[in-house]
Amino acid sequence: MLAATDLVLRRLDDRLQVFVEMPDISGETESRWRNEYAVMDVRVELPDTVAVIVHDSSGGMILRNLAQVEVIDSSGDIEIDQVAGPVLIPQDSSGDIDIRGVGEVTIQIDSSGEIYVEDADAVTIANDTSGGITLRRIQGDVLIGNDASGGISVESVGGSFIVENDTSGGIRYREVAGQVSIPEQREGG
């Protein structure tokens, strides 16, 4: 499928877009396309002053040494390391999220997979459907809006730790400098 796949670069006034365009073989009946599976590794190197927006449908990603990051991901693990500014994940459908050494972290929707954040300015997780949450060495506040399934473990928070709703799984915390507010029935530490 390599011959039918394109790597497309588009320069706009304020951004550079990189697209991987693969052929849609979902309706193909020819034997040469039947049972085909294509994988492409893409490596993009940029100055560490660049803000990056990633839309990914499948496969893992590693993002390092950037100014700020926004990721919308359907499937696959996400590893984010050493981002000077904010990290925004509007939606992640499945796969683990591992974030280290970053500014403020905002995860709006995480449907499935573990979340691990270490050495961040602050963390907000609006909605986590499934999978555990582990947060360590957060300088500011931690807010978890809704956690439907999986345990929450928080350690060394410089600000407040607030969980608004937690359906199942224990909540463990230690070394929280500010206010702690969690549903009473969920406390496990």
Backbone as JSON Lines, residues from 0, in Angstrom:
{"i":0,"aa":"M","n":[0.81,-1.21,0.0],"ca":[0.0,0.0,0.0],"c":[0.85,1.27,0.0]}
{"i":1,"aa":"L","n":[2.16,1.13,0.09],"ca":[3.02,2.31,0.17],"c":[2.88,3.21,-1.04]}
{"i":2,"aa":"A","n":[2.77,2.63,-2.21],"ca":[2.66,3.44,-3.42],"c":[1.37,4.26,-3.45]}
{"i":3,"aa":"A","n":[0.34,3.79,-2.74],"ca":[-0.96,4.48,-2.74],"c":[-1.11,5.41,-1.53]}
{"i":4,"aa":"T","n":[-0.07,5.54,-0.73],"ca":[-0.11,6.37,0.47],"c":[0.71,7.63,0.25]}
{"i":5,"aa":"D","n":[0.19,8.76,0.73],"ca":[0.88,10.05,0.55],"c":[1.12,10.71,1.9]}
{"i":6,"aa":"L","n":[2.25,11.36,2.01],"ca":[2.54,12.25,3.13],"c":[2.43,13.66,2.56]}
{"i":7,"aa":"V","n":[1.45,14.42,3.03],"ca":[1.13,15.72,2.45],"c":[1.45,16.82,3.46]}
{"i":8,"aa":"L","n":[2.16,17.85,2.99],"ca":[2.46,19.03,3.8],"c":[1.74,20.22,3.21]}
{"i":9,"aa":"R","n":[1.05,20.97,4.07],"ca":[0.37,22.19,3.63],"c":[0.81,23.32,4.54]}
{"i":10,"aa":"R","n":[1.27,24.4,3.94],"ca":[1.66,25.57,4.72],"c":[0.56,26.61,4.64]}
{"i":11,"aa":"L","n":[0.05,26.99,5.79],"ca":[-0.93,28.06,5.9],"c":[-0.23,29.28,6.5]}
{"i":12,"aa":"D","n":[-0.94,30.38,6.64],"ca":[-0.31,31.6,7.16],"c":[0.37,31.38,8.51]}
{"i":13,"aa":"D","n":[-0.32,30.7,9.42],"ca":[0.21,30.58,10.78],"c":[0.53,29.15,11.2]}
{"i":14,"aa":"R","n":[0.51,28.2,10.27],"ca":[0.75,26.81,10.67],"c":[1.21,25.96,9.5]}
{"i":15,"aa":"L","n":[1.78,24.84,9.85],"ca":[2.17,23.81,8.88],"c":[1.35,22.58,9.2]}
{"i":16,"aa":"Q","n":[0.65,22.05,8.22],"ca":[-0.16,20.85,8.42],"c":[0.54,19.66,7.78]}
{"i":17,"aa":"V","n":[0.58,18.55,8.52],"ca":[1.17,17.31,8.02],"c":[0.08,16.26,8.04]}
{"i":18,"aa":"F","n":[-0.22,15.69,6.88],"ca":[-1.26,14.67,6.76],"c":[-0.67,13.38,6.21]}
{"i":19,"aa":"V","n":[-1.13,12.26,6.74],"ca":[-0.85,10.97,6.13],"c":[-2.15,10.54,5.47]}
{"i":20,"aa":"E","n":[-2.15,10.47,4.14],"ca":[-3.35,10.08,3.4],"c":[-3.19,8.67,2.89]}
{"i":21,"aa":"M","n":[-4.02,7.78,3.46],"ca":[-3.97,6.37,3.07],"c":[-5.24,6.04,2.29]}
{"i":22,"aa":"P","n":[-5.15,5.11,1.36],"ca":[-6.34,4.79,0.58],"c":[-7.4,4.1,1.44]}
{"i":23,"aa":"D","n":[-8.67,4.37,1.13],"ca":[-9.77,3.7,1.81],"c":[-10.01,2.37,1.1]}
{"i":24,"aa":"I","n":[-9.67,1.29,1.75],"ca":[-9.82,-0.04,1.13],"c":[-10.98,-0.82,1.73]}
{"i":25,"aa":"S","n":[-11.83,-0.13,2.5],"ca":[-12.91,-0.82,3.2],"c":[-13.89,-1.5,2.24]}
{"i":26,"aa":"G","n":[-14.11,-0.96,1.06],"ca":[-15.05,-1.57,0.11],"c":[-14.4,-2.38,-1.0]}
{"i":27,"aa":"E","n":[-13.1,-2.51,-0.96],"ca":[-12.37,-3.22,-2.02],"c":[-12.64,-4.72,-1.98]}
{"i":28,"aa":"T","n":[-12.75,-5.31,-3.15],"ca":[-12.98,-6.76,-3.24],"c":[-11.83,-7.5,-3.94]}
{"i":29,"aa":"E","n":[-10.9,-6.75,-4.54],"ca":[-9.77,-7.4,-5.21],"c":[-8.91,-8.15,-4.21]}
{"i":30,"aa":"S","n":[-8.38,-9.29,-4.61],"ca":[-7.6,-10.13,-3.7],"c":[-6.35,-9.41,-3.19]}
{"i":31,"aa":"R","n":[-5.78,-8.49,-3.99],"ca":[-4.56,-7.8,-3.55],"c":[-4.82,-6.89,-2.35]}
{"i":32,"aa":"W","n":[-6.09,-6.46,-2.13],"ca":[-6.41,-5.58,-1.0],"c":[-7.04,-6.32,0.17]}
{"i":33,"aa":"R","n":[-7.52,-7.54,-0.1],"ca":[-8.2,-8.28,0.95],"c":[-7.24,-8.6,2.09]}
{"i":34,"aa":"N","n":[-7.69,-8.44,3.31],"ca":[-6.91,-8.74,4.52],"c":[-5.62,-7.94,4.61]}
{"i":35,"aa":"E","n":[-5.59,-6.76,4.01],"ca":[-4.41,-5.9,4.11],"c":[-4.52,-5.05,5.36]}
{"i":36,"aa":"Y","n":[-3.38,-4.78,5.97],"ca":[-3.3,-3.91,7.13],"c":[-2.07,-3.06,6.95]}
{"i":37,"aa":"A","n":[-2.24,-1.78,7.05],"ca":[-1.11,-0.87,6.8],"c":[-0.74,-0.12,8.07]}
{"i":38,"aa":"V","n":[0.55,0.03,8.27],"ca":[1.07,0.78,9.4],"c":[2.14,1.72,8.88]}
{"i":39,"aa":"M","n":[2.11,2.96,9.36],"ca":[3.14,3.91,8.97],"c":[3.63,4.64,10.21]}
{"i":40,"aa":"D","n":[4.92,4.61,10.44],"ca":[5.52,5.4,11.51],"c":[5.91,6.74,10.93]}
{"i":41,"aa":"V","n":[5.49,7.81,11.59],"ca":[5.81,9.16,11.14],"c":[6.59,9.85,12.25]}
{"i":42,"aa":"R","n":[7.73,10.38,11.91],"ca":[8.54,11.13,12.87],"c":[8.68,12.56,12.35]}
{"i":43,"aa":"V","n":[8.28,13.52,13.19],"ca":[8.36,14.93,12.83],"c":[9.2,15.63,13.89]}
{"i":44,"aa":"E","n":[10.25,16.31,13.46],"ca":[11.09,17.06,14.39],"c":[10.85,18.54,14.18]}
{"i":45,"aa":"L","n":[10.62,19.25,15.29],"ca":[10.29,20.67,15.26],"c":[11.09,21.4,16.33]}
{"i":46,"aa":"P","n":[11.23,22.71,16.22],"ca":[11.84,23.47,17.32],"c":[10.99,23.35,18.58]}
{"i":47,"aa":"D","n":[11.62,23.44,19.75],"ca":[10.87,23.27,21.0],"c":[10.02,24.48,21.36]}
{"i":48,"aa":"T","n":[9.95,25.46,20.5],"ca":[9.09,26.64,20.72],"c":[7.76,26.52,19.98]}
{"i":49,"aa":"V","n":[7.53,25.39,19.33],"ca":[6.36,25.21,18.48],"c":[5.22,24.56,19.25]}
{"i":50,"aa":"A","n":[4.0,25.09,19.07],"ca":[2.79,24.47,19.59],"c":[2.32,23.43,18.58]}
{"i":51,"aa":"V","n":[1.88,22.27,19.07],"ca":[1.52,21.16,18.19],"c":[0.09,20.71,18.46]}
{"i":52,"aa":"I","n":[-0.68,20.48,17.38],"ca":[-2.01,19.89,17.46],"c":[-1.97,18.58,16.68]}
{"i":53,"aa":"V","n":[-2.38,17.49,17.35],"ca":[-2.33,16.16,16.73],"c":[-3.74,15.58,16.7]}
{"i":54,"aa":"H","n":[-4.18,15.12,15.51],"ca":[-5.4,14.34,15.34],"c":[-4.95,12.98,14.84]}
{"i":55,"aa":"D","n":[-5.2,11.95,15.64],"ca":[-4.69,10.62,15.32],"c":[-5.82,9.61,15.43]}
{"i":56,"aa":"S","n":[-5.94,8.73,14.42],"ca":[-7.01,7.74,14.45],"c":[-6.57,6.42,15.07]}
{"i":57,"aa":"S","n":[-5.31,6.07,14.93],"ca":[-4.89,4.77,15.45],"c":[-3.38,4.73,15.63]}
{"i":58,"aa":"G","n":[-2.94,4.03,16.64],"ca":[-1.51,3.85,16.87],"c":[-1.0,4.74,17.98]}
{"i":59,"aa":"G","n":[0.1,4.34,18.57],"ca":[0.7,5.08,19.66],"c":[1.43,6.32,19.18]}
{"i":60,"aa":"M","n":[1.66,7.25,20.11],"ca":[2.4,8.47,19.76],"c":[3.28,8.88,20.93]}
{"i":61,"aa":"I","n":[4.41,9.49,20.58],"ca":[5.33,10.06,21.56],"c":[5.55,11.51,21.17]}
{"i":62,"aa":"L","n":[5.29,12.43,22.11],"ca":[5.47,13.86,21.88],"c":[6.42,14.38,22.94]}
{"i":63,"aa":"R","n":[7.54,14.99,22.51],"ca":[8.56,15.45,23.45],"c":[9.08,16.84,23.1]}
{"i":64,"aa":"N","n":[9.47,17.58,24.15],"ca":[10.17,18.85,24.01],"c":[9.44,19.84,23.1]}
{"i":65,"aa":"L","n":[8.24,20.22,23.51],"ca":[7.43,21.15,22.74],"c":[6.97,22.31,23.61]}
{"i":66,"aa":"A","n":[6.45,23.34,22.96],"ca":[5.95,24.5,23.7],"c":[4.59,24.21,24.34]}
{"i":67,"aa":"Q","n":[3.66,23.61,23.56],"ca":[2.36,23.19,24.07],"c":[1.79,22.15,23.12]}
{"i":68,"aa":"V","n":[0.83,21.35,23.62],"ca":[0.32,20.22,22.85],"c":[-1.19,20.1,23.03]}
{"i":69,"aa":"E","n":[-1.87,19.8,21.91],"ca":[-3.29,19.4,21.93],"c":[-3.4,18.1,21.16]}
{"i":70,"aa":"V","n":[-4.05,17.09,21.76],"ca":[-4.15,15.77,21.14],"c":[-5.6,15.3,21.14]}
{"i":71,"aa":"I","n":[-6.09,14.94,19.96],"ca":[-7.37,14.22,19.82],"c":[-7.0,12.86,19.25]}
{"i":72,"aa":"D","n":[-7.36,11.79,19.98],"ca":[-6.87,10.46,19.64],"c":[-8.0,9.44,19.74]}
{"i":73,"aa":"S","n":[-8.08,8.56,18.74],"ca":[-9.1,7.51,18.76],"c":[-8.6,6.23,19.42]}
{"i":74,"aa":"S","n":[-7.34,5.87,19.17],"ca":[-6.86,4.6,19.68],"c":[-5.34,4.61,19.75]}
{"i":75,"aa":"G","n":[-4.81,4.0,20.79],"ca":[-3.37,3.9,20.95],"c":[-2.87,4.69,22.14]}
{"i":76,"aa":"D","n":[-1.72,4.3,22.65],"ca":[-1.14,4.97,23.81],"c":[-0.59,6.34,23.44]}
{"i":77,"aa":"I","n":[-0.62,7.25,24.42],"ca":[-0.09,8.61,24.26],"c":[0.99,8.81,25.31]}
{"i":78,"aa":"E","n":[2.18,9.21,24.87],"ca":[3.27,9.55,25.78],"c":[3.67,10.99,25.51]}
{"i":79,"aa":"I","n":[3.58,11.84,26.53],"ca":[3.92,13.26,26.4],"c":[4.96,13.59,27.46]}
{"i":80,"aa":"D","n":[6.08,14.18,27.03],"ca":[7.19,14.41,27.95],"c":[7.84,15.77,27.65]}
{"i":81,"aa":"Q","n":[8.07,16.55,28.7],"ca":[8.79,17.82,28.61],"c":[8.11,18.82,27.66]}
{"i":82,"aa":"V","n":[6.95,19.29,28.1],"ca":[6.22,20.33,27.38],"c":[6.17,21.55,28.29]}
{"i":83,"aa":"A","n":[6.71,22.67,27.81],"ca":[6.83,23.87,28.64],"c":[5.48,24.44,29.04]}
{"i":84,"aa":"G","n":[4.51,24.36,28.16],"ca":[3.19,24.96,28.41],"c":[2.11,23.93,28.64]}
{"i":85,"aa":"P","n":[0.87,24.29,28.31],"ca":[-0.26,23.42,28.59],"c":[-0.34,22.2,27.67]}
{"i":86,"aa":"V","n":[-0.97,21.15,28.23],"ca":[-1.29,19.93,27.48],"c":[-2.81,19.78,27.53]}
{"i":87,"aa":"L","n":[-3.44,19.74,26.35],"ca":[-4.88,19.61,26.26],"c":[-5.21,18.34,25.48]}
{"i":88,"aa":"I","n":[-6.06,17.5,26.08],"ca":[-6.56,16.31,25.39],"c":[-8.08,16.4,25.42]}
{"i":89,"aa":"P","n":[-8.69,16.98,24.35],"ca":[-10.15,17.09,24.31],"c":[-10.84,15.73,24.32]}
{"i":90,"aa":"Q","n":[-10.23,14.73,23.63],"ca":[-10.85,13.41,23.59],"c":[-9.8,12.34,23.3]}
{"i":91,"aa":"D","n":[-9.86,11.28,24.12],"ca":[-9.06,10.08,23.9],"c":[-9.98,8.89,24.07]}
{"i":92,"aa":"S","n":[-10.14,8.1,23.01],"ca":[-11.09,6.99,23.06],"c":[-10.54,5.75,23.74]}
{"i":93,"aa":"S","n":[-9.29,5.38,23.46],"ca":[-8.72,4.22,24.13],"c":[-7.2,4.27,24.11]}
{"i":94,"aa":"G","n":[-6.61,3.6,25.07],"ca":[-5.16,3.59,25.21],"c":[-4.73,4.35,26.44]}
{"i":95,"aa":"D","n":[-3.54,4.04,26.93],"ca":[-3.01,4.68,28.11],"c":[-2.47,6.08,27.79]}
{"i":96,"aa":"I","n":[-2.49,6.95,28.79],"ca":[-1.94,8.3,28.67],"c":[-0.86,8.44,29.73]}
{"i":97,"aa":"D","n":[0.36,8.77,29.3],"ca":[1.5,8.95,30.21],"c":[2.09,10.33,29.96]}
{"i":98,"aa":"I","n":[2.0,11.22,30.97],"ca":[2.42,12.61,30.81],"c":[3.41,12.95,31.92]}
{"i":99,"aa":"R","n":[4.58,13.53,31.54],"ca":[5.62,13.86,32.52],"c":[6.3,15.18,32.17]}
{"i":100,"aa":"G","n":[6.53,16.0,33.19],"ca":[7.3,17.22,33.01],"c":[6.64,18.24,32.11]}
{"i":101,"aa":"V","n":[5.41,18.67,32.48],"ca":[4.63,19.55,31.61],"c":[4.0,20.69,32.41]}
{"i":102,"aa":"G","n":[3.35,21.6,31.69],"ca":[2.59,22.67,32.32],"c":[1.26,22.15,32.81]}
{"i":103,"aa":"E","n":[0.22,22.94,32.62],"ca":[-1.12,22.54,33.06],"c":[-1.69,21.47,32.14]}
{"i":104,"aa":"V","n":[-2.28,20.41,32.72],"ca":[-2.86,19.29,31.97],"c":[-4.37,19.36,32.07]}
{"i":105,"aa":"T","n":[-5.05,19.3,30.9],"ca":[-6.51,19.23,30.86],"c":[-6.9,18.06,29.97]}
{"i":106,"aa":"I","n":[-7.6,17.09,30.56],"ca":[-8.14,15.95,29.81],"c":[-9.66,16.07,29.92]}
{"i":107,"aa":"Q","n":[-10.32,16.35,28.78],"ca":[-11.76,16.56,28.82],"c":[-12.54,15.25,28.81]}
{"i":108,"aa":"I","n":[-12.18,14.31,27.92],"ca":[-12.85,13.02,27.87],"c":[-11.81,11.93,27.63]}
{"i":109,"aa":"D","n":[-11.77,10.96,28.54],"ca":[-10.94,9.76,28.36],"c":[-11.85,8.56,28.53]}
{"i":110,"aa":"S","n":[-12.05,7.82,27.45],"ca":[-13.01,6.72,27.48],"c":[-12.45,5.44,28.08]}
{"i":111,"aa":"S","n":[-11.16,5.16,27.85],"ca":[-10.62,3.89,28.3],"c":[-9.1,3.96,28.39]}
{"i":112,"aa":"G","n":[-8.53,3.34,29.4],"ca":[-7.08,3.3,29.55],"c":[-6.62,4.02,30.81]}
{"i":113,"aa":"E","n":[-5.43,3.71,31.24],"ca":[-4.83,4.3,32.43],"c":[-4.38,5.73,32.13]}
{"i":114,"aa":"I","n":[-4.42,6.59,33.15],"ca":[-3.89,7.95,33.07],"c":[-2.81,8.09,34.13]}
{"i":115,"aa":"Y","n":[-1.62,8.49,33.7],"ca":[-0.51,8.73,34.63],"c":[0.07,10.11,34.34]}
{"i":116,"aa":"V","n":[0.11,10.97,35.35],"ca":[0.68,12.31,35.2],"c":[1.67,12.52,36.34]}
{"i":117,"aa":"E","n":[2.88,12.97,35.98],"ca":[3.93,13.23,36.97],"c":[4.62,14.55,36.62]}
{"i":118,"aa":"D","n":[4.87,15.36,37.63],"ca":[5.56,16.64,37.46],"c":[4.83,17.57,36.48]}
{"i":119,"aa":"A","n":[3.65,18.02,36.91],"ca":[2.84,18.95,36.11],"c":[2.47,20.15,36.97]}
{"i":120,"aa":"D","n":[2.13,21.27,36.31],"ca":[1.72,22.47,37.04],"c":[0.37,22.29,37.73]}
{"i":121,"aa":"A","n":[-0.6,21.7,37.03],"ca":[-1.94,21.45,37.56],"c":[-2.59,20.39,36.68]}
{"i":122,"aa":"V","n":[-3.63,19.72,37.2],"ca":[-4.31,18.67,36.42],"c":[-5.82,18.82,36.58]}
{"i":123,"aa":"T","n":[-6.53,18.82,35.43],"ca":[-7.98,18.75,35.4],"c":[-8.38,17.59,34.5]}
{"i":124,"aa":"I","n":[-9.16,16.65,35.05],"ca":[-9.7,15.54,34.27],"c":[-11.22,15.65,34.4]}
{"i":125,"aa":"A","n":[-11.86,16.1,33.32],"ca":[-13.3,16.35,33.37],"c":[-14.11,15.06,33.43]}
{"i":126,"aa":"N","n":[-13.78,14.09,32.57],"ca":[-14.57,12.86,32.51],"c":[-13.68,11.69,32.13]}
{"i":127,"aa":"D","n":[-13.56,10.71,33.04],"ca":[-12.79,9.49,32.79],"c":[-13.74,8.31,32.95]}
{"i":128,"aa":"T","n":[-13.96,7.58,31.87],"ca":[-14.94,6.5,31.89],"c":[-14.38,5.21,32.48]}
{"i":129,"aa":"S","n":[-13.15,4.86,32.13],"ca":[-12.61,3.57,32.56],"c":[-11.1,3.63,32.66]}
{"i":130,"aa":"G","n":[-10.55,3.03,33.7],"ca":[-9.11,2.98,33.88],"c":[-8.67,3.78,35.09]}
{"i":131,"aa":"G","n":[-7.57,3.39,35.67],"ca":[-7.06,4.06,36.85],"c":[-6.42,5.41,36.53]}
{"i":132,"aa":"I","n":[-6.34,6.26,37.57],"ca":[-5.71,7.57,37.47],"c":[-4.62,7.64,38.55]}
{"i":133,"aa":"T","n":[-3.38,7.93,38.13],"ca":[-2.27,8.11,39.07],"c":[-1.64,9.46,38.79]}
{"i":134,"aa":"L","n":[-1.57,10.3,39.84],"ca":[-1.02,11.65,39.71],"c":[0.04,11.84,40.78]}
{"i":135,"aa":"R","n":[1.24,12.31,40.37],"ca":[2.34,12.51,41.32],"c":[3.04,13.84,41.06]}
{"i":136,"aa":"R","n":[3.39,14.5,42.13],"ca":[4.14,15.76,42.08],"c":[3.47,16.79,41.18]}
{"i":137,"aa":"I","n":[2.28,17.2,41.6],"ca":[1.51,18.23,40.9],"c":[1.67,19.52,41.7]}
{"i":138,"aa":"Q","n":[2.18,20.56,41.08],"ca":[2.48,21.81,41.8],"c":[1.23,22.54,42.29]}
{"i":139,"aa":"G","n":[0.2,22.56,41.47],"ca":[-1.02,23.29,41.81],"c":[-2.16,22.37,42.16]}
{"i":140,"aa":"D","n":[-3.37,22.74,41.68],"ca":[-4.59,22.01,42.01],"c":[-4.8,20.79,41.12]}
{"i":141,"aa":"V","n":[-5.54,19.81,41.68],"ca":[-6.0,18.64,40.95],"c":[-7.52,18.6,41.05]}
{"i":142,"aa":"L","n":[-8.21,18.58,39.89],"ca":[-9.66,18.48,39.85],"c":[-10.05,17.31,38.96]}
{"i":143,"aa":"I","n":[-10.82,16.39,39.51],"ca":[-11.37,15.28,38.74],"c":[-12.89,15.43,38.81]}
{"i":144,"aa":"G","n":[-13.5,15.7,37.66],"ca":[-14.94,15.94,37.61],"c":[-15.74,14.67,37.79]}
{"i":145,"aa":"N","n":[-15.54,13.7,36.9],"ca":[-16.28,12.45,36.96],"c":[-15.35,11.29,36.63]}
{"i":146,"aa":"D","n":[-15.29,10.33,37.54],"ca":[-14.51,9.11,37.31],"c":[-15.46,7.94,37.46]}
{"i":147,"aa":"A","n":[-15.77,7.27,36.35],"ca":[-16.77,6.21,36.37],"c":[-16.22,4.88,36.87]}
{"i":148,"aa":"S","n":[-14.96,4.57,36.56],"ca":[-14.44,3.26,36.93],"c":[-12.93,3.32,37.06]}
{"i":149,"aa":"G","n":[-12.4,2.64,38.06],"ca":[-10.95,2.61,38.26],"c":[-10.55,3.44,39.46]}
{"i":150,"aa":"G","n":[-9.47,3.06,40.08],"ca":[-9.0,3.74,41.26],"c":[-8.3,5.06,40.94]}
{"i":151,"aa":"I","n":[-8.2,5.91,41.97],"ca":[-7.51,7.2,41.86],"c":[-6.43,7.22,42.94]}
{"i":152,"aa":"S","n":[-5.2,7.52,42.52],"ca":[-4.09,7.62,43.46],"c":[-3.38,8.94,43.22]}
{"i":153,"aa":"V","n":[-3.29,9.77,44.28],"ca":[-2.7,11.09,44.18],"c":[-1.65,11.25,45.27]}
{"i":154,"aa":"E","n":[-0.49,11.78,44.88],"ca":[0.61,11.95,45.84],"c":[1.36,13.25,45.56]}
{"i":155,"aa":"S","n":[1.59,14.02,46.58],"ca":[2.39,15.24,46.52],"c":[1.75,16.29,45.61]}
{"i":156,"aa":"V","n":[0.71,16.94,46.16],"ca":[-0.03,17.98,45.44],"c":[0.18,19.3,46.18]}
{"i":157,"aa":"G","n":[0.62,20.33,45.45],"ca":[0.88,21.62,46.05],"c":[-0.36,22.45,46.31]}
{"i":158,"aa":"G","n":[-1.46,22.14,45.64],"ca":[-2.72,22.86,45.8],"c":[-3.79,21.97,46.38]}
{"i":159,"aa":"S","n":[-5.04,22.16,45.92],"ca":[-6.18,21.38,46.39],"c":[-6.36,20.11,45.56]}
{"i":160,"aa":"F","n":[-7.04,19.12,46.15],"ca":[-7.39,17.88,45.47],"c":[-8.89,17.7,45.6]}
{"i":161,"aa":"I","n":[-9.59,17.76,44.45],"ca":[-11.05,17.7,44.46],"c":[-11.52,16.63,43.47]}
{"i":162,"aa":"V","n":[-12.38,15.73,43.96],"ca":[-13.06,14.76,43.11],"c":[-14.55,15.02,43.27]}
{"i":163,"aa":"E","n":[-15.22,15.4,42.19],"ca":[-16.64,15.74,42.28],"c":[-17.53,14.5,42.28]}
{"i":164,"aa":"N","n":[-17.2,13.49,41.45],"ca":[-18.02,12.29,41.37],"c":[-17.13,11.09,41.04]}
{"i":165,"aa":"D","n":[-17.3,10.01,41.79],"ca":[-16.54,8.78,41.55],"c":[-17.48,7.6,41.77]}
{"i":166,"aa":"T","n":[-17.71,6.83,40.71],"ca":[-18.68,5.74,40.78],"c":[-18.1,4.47,41.39]}
{"i":167,"aa":"S","n":[-16.89,4.08,41.0],"ca":[-16.31,2.87,41.56],"c":[-14.79,2.98,41.62]}
{"i":168,"aa":"G","n":[-14.19,2.21,42.51],"ca":[-12.75,2.26,42.71],"c":[-12.41,3.17,43.88]}
{"i":169,"aa":"G","n":[-11.38,2.84,44.59],"ca":[-11.0,3.64,45.75],"c":[-10.26,4.91,45.37]}
{"i":170,"aa":"I","n":[-10.2,5.84,46.32],"ca":[-9.45,7.09,46.14],"c":[-8.41,7.13,47.25]}
{"i":171,"aa":"R","n":[-7.15,7.18,46.86],"ca":[-6.05,7.26,47.82],"c":[-5.27,8.55,47.56]}
{"i":172,"aa":"Y","n":[-4.91,9.23,48.64],"ca":[-4.14,10.47,48.48],"c":[-3.21,10.63,49.67]}
{"i":173,"aa":"R","n":[-2.11,11.35,49.44],"ca":[-1.21,11.73,50.52],"c":[-0.41,12.95,50.09]}
{"i":174,"aa":"E","n":[0.01,13.7,51.08],"ca":[0.8,14.91,50.86],"c":[0.08,15.92,49.96]}
{"i":175,"aa":"V","n":[-1.11,16.32,50.38],"ca":[-1.87,17.34,49.68],"c":[-1.82,18.62,50.53]}
{"i":176,"aa":"A","n":[-1.25,19.68,49.98],"ca":[-1.04,20.91,50.73],"c":[-2.34,21.69,50.95]}
{"i":177,"aa":"G","n":[-3.25,21.64,49.99],"ca":[-4.48,22.43,50.06],"c":[-5.66,21.61,50.54]}
{"i":178,"aa":"Q","n":[-6.84,22.07,50.15],"ca":[-8.1,21.43,50.52],"c":[-8.25,20.08,49.83]}
{"i":179,"aa":"V","n":[-8.86,19.11,50.55],"ca":[-9.21,17.82,49.96],"c":[-10.72,17.69,50.02]}
{"i":180,"aa":"S","n":[-11.34,17.43,48.87],"ca":[-12.79,17.26,48.8],"c":[-13.07,16.08,47.89]}
{"i":181,"aa":"I","n":[-13.54,14.98,48.51],"ca":[-13.87,13.78,47.73],"c":[-15.17,13.21,48.25]}
{"i":182,"aa":"P","n":[-15.91,12.45,47.42],"ca":[-17.12,11.8,47.91],"c":[-16.78,10.89,49.1]}
{"i":183,"aa":"E","n":[-17.48,11.04,50.21],"ca":[-17.14,10.33,51.45],"c":[-17.08,8.82,51.27]}
{"i":184,"aa":"Q","n":[-18.02,8.26,50.53],"ca":[-18.08,6.8,50.39],"c":[-16.93,6.23,49.56]}
{"i":185,"aa":"R","n":[-16.17,7.07,48.86],"ca":[-15.12,6.57,47.96],"c":[-13.73,6.63,48.59]}
{"i":186,"aa":"E","n":[-13.6,7.25,49.74],"ca":[-12.27,7.44,50.32],"c":[-11.63,6.09,50.65]}
{"i":187,"aa":"G","n":[-10.37,5.95,50.21],"ca":[-9.64,4.72,50.48],"c":[-8.26,5.01,51.0]}
{"i":188,"aa":"G","n":[-7.97,6.24,51.45],"ca":[-6.64,6.53,51.93],"c":[-6.5,7.81,52.52]}
